[in-house]
Amino acid sequence: MESWPFFNQVTADLTPLNAKKVAVKFDVFKIGGLIPIKAPGRARGELEITYLDEELRVSRGDKGNLFILTMVDPSYRVPT
């Protein structure tokens, strides 16, 4: 989720490809955190992780986008 002033969100499935790269398949985009839009089937990509620690992840997408993500809730675990 983006922070102020946009608050856009995305849900996606991440599949590890190797120790530094994941495949991304987008499911839903949420505009302004309110308007859900189903992602088209072609909404796929890859992220290469360039830095990772307990609180921060820096990744570059296959289209050149830079993503800097922070951990909001370290106790959260993805249900399996």
Order of alpha helices (4+ residues) and beta strands (2+ residues): beta-beta-beta-beta-beta-beta
